[in-house]
């Protein structure tokens, strides 16, 4: 999967994640709600094909994918 599939807002969320922001920090920076951030992250993980594996951090994998492709 590629970040090319992400919407402009999802890319903004990814950029904020790459800056190390928490969901609350992302919400404040983008002036959206925390539940909206959570929905965006869920969609991002799905579009990037990052499955839930109990021994790995999906958010870190998403950020690494983003950083490789920008």
N, C-alpha and C positions, 0 to 999 in steps of 0.2 A: 504494500500500500504506500501511498505517497501523500505528502502534505498538499499536493495540488487538488486533492478532493475536498479540502477544508474550505469552509465559507470565510469571508473576510473577518467576521466576528470570531470564529473559531481560531483563526490565525492570531488575532489580538489576544485571545485567551492563552494560546500556546506561547506567545512572546512573553506574556506576564508570568507564565509558569517557568519559562526559561530564566527569568530574572529572579526566581526563587520565591515569588509571592504565594501566599496561602490563598485559599478560596476567598476568604474575607478580604485579603489585600487586593485580589483580582477584582472582586466586586466593587470595592471602593475606587480603584483606579479606572474602571470602565463604567462606573455609575450604573451598575445593574445589581440585582439581588444575588445573594449567595446561592439560593436554589437555581437561579438562571446559570450561574457559573457551573454548578454541579451538572446541569443538563448539558451544557456545552462540552464539559470534560468527558461525560459519558459518550456523547456523539463522536468526539475526537478519537477516543480509544476505539470505538467501533469502526470508524472509517480507517484508522490506521491498522486495524486487525490485531490489536494488542489484547490478548485474552487474559483473564484473571488466573494467575498462577500464584498460589499462596506463598511461594518463596521469593517472589520478585516484586518490585515496585513498578506498577504499570505507568505511573506518572513519570518516573525517571526514564523509562523506555520511550515514552511519547516525546519527552523533551530531547532526548538524544536523537531520535528520528528527525525532529524539527531542526535541530542544530546541524545535522548532516546535510539537510536538503536546502537550507537557506543560502 
